[in-house]
Amino acid sequence: SAVISQKPSRDICQRGTSLTIQCQVDSQVTMMFWYRQQPGQSLTLIATANQGSEATYESGFVIDKFPISRPNLTFSTLTVSNMSPEDSSIYLCSAFAGLKNIQYFGAGTRLSVL
Amino acid sequence: AQTVTQSQPEMSVQEAETVTLSCTYDTSESDYYLFWYKQPPSRQMILVIRQEAYKQQNATENRFSVNFQKAAKSFSLKISDSQLGDAAMYFCASSNYGGATNKLIFGTGTLLAVQP
């Protein structure tokens, strides 16, 4: 299994600002993922982050809005840029660990944009 | 493209009773994984149970079991002896087997209430 620490756990931000969310895994992992969960909704994949390469973004998500860094095999960041109230969501990171194709999740970051 | 459908937005069960949550999926892959995740109010996504599509035997984890019907593309979760701590949002999900992205595709979730 894997323990994934995510911070901040919540934040309230002003329109037009940016927030960087950090995700730390307690073991080396190849693939990390960032999801968005809008209020009362399911999880939608934003992007896949592999160490040493550009993140792969899903349809509807762009690098300028959600830049991702993956500097090593245990850490990743997601930045939500130029925020608007529509960005108010829970953002979750996850990672594969072990050989059983299981994704483990962080506790999420609850973002509110005023 | 993979899709996952959960047709029950909300369910309720009495403590100690059994409840079944439904999930159907669609995929063109021959090998894939299916999962049930639980999300309590704490927001932490917790893996409940996992099924490999090439295995005919239904997965079980203590009070949790699945009914995997590959031909029907159905993957329901049965919770036996329901406990108050089982109250949460339950998401069904699928992923490719050994694919380049291995991303999870989630259903819309079923909110389970457990009545004392």
Interface residues (C-beta under 8 A of the other chain):
Chain A: M31 F33 Q41 S42 L43 T44 L45 T48 T56 I90 L92 S94 F96 K100 N101 I102 Q103 Y104 F105 A107 G108 R110
Chain B: Y33 F35 Y37 S42 R43 Q44 M45 I46 L47 R50 F91 S95 Y97 G98 T101 N102 K103 L104 F106 G107 T108 G109
